[in-house]
């Protein structure tokens, strides 16, 4: 099913940029490539056009290449909106569409980083953490910038892991 409208020159340019390996300069979901990838995934589901899936996979590969370059701190924040949880959710979308286990492995690496490094952002009167710190901050309890979004991603990953009989995730009590 074709899209109900033609792409503008700017839209086509953005799609073309995602085909390049170095295109994922902003990996987050709300302001970056992860959100665009999730749109392409939904367009593929709706239209059944394989070009949207190829664009989604290309954008996802760009995000993965970018975050793999900084393995000690793969993203600047932890939340669903601009950080690791949104990137992990994008990997789960790609896994569900393709059943390619490398996307699931990428989501697990994000989850491990969040489990090991995520911490609350400092309050407005506190000193910001040292830039060399490995803590990946989240802001409050809310869905997009905070702990609820991280929890939503981790729950989705655990559900997929259980469905596919993969490694059990440690509970807080067993850590």
C-alpha positions as CSV (number, residue, x, y, z in Angstrom):
1,X,0.0,0.0,0.0
2,X,1.6,3.3,-1.0
3,X,1.8,6.3,1.3
4,X,-1.1,8.7,0.9
5,X,1.2,11.5,0.0
6,X,4.5,12.1,-1.8
7,X,7.7,12.9,0.1
8,X,9.0,16.4,0.1
9,X,12.6,17.0,-0.9
10,X,13.5,17.4,2.8
11,X,11.8,14.2,3.7
12,X,13.6,12.3,0.9
13,X,16.9,13.8,2.0
14,X,16.3,12.6,5.6
15,X,15.5,9.1,4.4
16,X,18.6,9.1,2.2
17,X,20.7,10.3,5.2
18,X,19.6,7.3,7.2
19,X,20.9,4.9,4.5
20,X,24.5,6.1,5.4
21,X,26.2,4.3,8.3
22,X,27.3,7.6,9.9
23,X,23.8,9.2,9.9
24,X,22.8,8.5,13.5
25,X,24.2,11.6,15.2
26,X,21.3,11.9,17.6
27,X,20.4,8.4,18.7
28,X,17.5,9.3,21.1
29,X,13.8,8.5,20.5
30,X,12.3,11.9,20.7
31,X,14.9,14.0,19.1
32,X,16.9,11.6,17.1
33,X,17.2,8.6,14.9
34,X,15.6,6.0,17.2
35,X,12.3,7.8,17.0
36,X,12.5,8.0,13.2
37,X,13.4,4.3,13.0
38,X,10.3,3.5,15.1
39,X,8.2,5.5,12.6
40,X,9.7,3.6,9.7
41,X,8.9,0.3,11.4
42,X,5.2,1.4,11.8
43,X,5.1,2.5,8.2
44,X,6.4,-0.9,7.2
45,X,3.7,-2.6,9.3
46,X,1.0,-0.4,7.8
47,X,2.1,-0.4,4.2
48,X,3.9,-3.8,3.9
49,X,6.4,-1.9,1.8
50,X,9.9,-3.5,2.4
51,X,11.6,-0.1,1.7
52,X,10.4,1.2,5.1
53,X,11.8,-1.9,6.8
54,X,15.1,-1.4,5.1
55,X,15.2,2.2,6.2
56,X,14.4,1.2,9.7
57,X,17.1,-1.4,9.8
58,X,19.6,1.1,8.3
59,X,18.8,3.7,10.9
60,X,19.0,1.1,13.7
61,X,22.4,0.0,12.4
62,X,23.5,3.6,12.5
63,X,22.4,4.0,16.1
64,X,24.1,0.7,17.1
65,X,27.3,1.8,15.5
66,X,27.2,5.1,17.3
67,X,26.5,3.6,20.7
68,X,29.0,0.8,20.2
69,X,31.7,3.4,19.9
70,X,31.2,4.4,23.5
71,X,30.7,1.1,25.3
72,X,31.5,2.6,28.7
73,X,28.8,5.2,28.4
74,X,26.7,4.3,25.3
75,X,24.1,7.1,25.7
76,X,23.9,10.4,27.7
77,X,20.7,9.8,29.5
78,X,18.7,6.7,30.6
79,X,15.1,7.6,29.9
80,X,12.6,6.6,27.2
81,X,12.5,10.1,25.6
82,X,16.2,10.8,24.8
83,X,18.2,8.0,26.3
84,X,18.9,4.3,26.6
85,X,15.3,3.1,27.2
86,X,14.1,4.7,24.0
87,X,17.1,3.2,22.1
88,X,16.4,-0.2,23.6
89,X,12.7,0.0,22.7
90,X,13.8,0.7,19.1
91,X,15.9,-2.4,19.1
92,X,12.9,-4.4,20.3
93,X,10.8,-3.0,17.5
94,X,13.4,-4.2,15.0
95,X,13.7,-7.6,16.6
96,X,9.9,-8.1,16.5
97,X,9.8,-7.1,12.8
98,X,12.8,-9.1,11.7
99,X,13.3,-11.9,14.3
100,X,17.0,-11.1,13.9
101,X,18.6,-11.9,17.2
102,X,21.3,-9.3,16.9
103,X,18.6,-6.6,17.6
104,X,17.6,-8.5,20.7
105,X,21.2,-8.7,21.8
106,X,21.5,-5.0,21.4
107,X,18.4,-4.4,23.5
108,X,20.0,-6.7,26.2
109,X,23.2,-4.7,26.1
110,X,21.2,-1.5,26.7
111,X,19.3,-3.1,29.6
112,X,22.6,-4.2,31.1
113,X,24.0,-0.7,30.8
114,X,20.9,0.7,32.4
115,X,20.9,-1.8,35.2
116,X,24.6,-1.2,36.0
117,X,24.9,2.6,35.4
118,X,21.5,4.4,35.6
119,X,21.0,6.7,38.5
120,X,18.8,9.7,39.3
121,X,19.9,13.1,37.9
122,X,21.0,15.6,40.6
123,X,18.4,18.0,41.9
124,X,18.3,21.6,40.8
125,X,20.4,22.7,43.8
126,X,22.9,19.9,43.6
127,X,26.2,20.0,41.8
128,X,26.0,18.1,38.5
129,X,28.0,14.9,38.3
130,X,31.5,14.9,37.1
131,X,31.5,14.6,33.3
132,X,33.8,11.6,33.5
133,X,31.3,9.8,35.7
134,X,29.9,6.6,34.3
135,X,26.4,7.3,35.8
136,X,23.8,7.6,33.1
137,X,21.2,9.9,34.6
138,X,17.4,9.8,34.5
139,X,15.1,12.5,35.6
140,X,12.4,11.6,38.2
141,X,9.8,8.9,38.0
142,X,7.9,9.9,34.8
143,X,7.4,7.9,31.7
144,X,9.5,9.9,29.2
145,X,12.5,11.2,31.1
146,X,12.4,9.0,34.2
147,X,12.2,5.6,35.9
148,X,8.8,4.6,34.5
149,X,10.1,4.7,30.9
150,X,13.1,2.6,31.9
151,X,10.8,0.2,33.6
152,X,8.5,0.0,30.6
153,X,11.5,-0.9,28.4
154,X,12.8,-3.5,30.8
155,X,9.4,-5.1,31.2
156,X,9.0,-5.4,27.4
157,X,12.5,-6.9,27.1
158,X,11.7,-9.4,30.0
159,X,8.5,-10.4,28.3
160,X,10.2,-11.0,25.0
161,X,13.0,-12.9,26.8
162,X,10.5,-15.2,28.5
163,X,8.6,-15.8,25.2
164,X,11.8,-16.9,23.4
165,X,13.2,-18.8,26.4
166,X,16.3,-16.6,26.7
167,X,18.3,-15.8,29.8
168,X,16.4,-15.0,32.9
169,X,16.9,-11.5,34.1
170,X,18.0,-11.0,37.7
171,X,15.5,-9.5,40.1
172,X,16.5,-6.8,42.4
173,X,16.5,-9.3,45.3
174,X,18.9,-11.6,43.5
175,X,21.5,-8.9,42.6
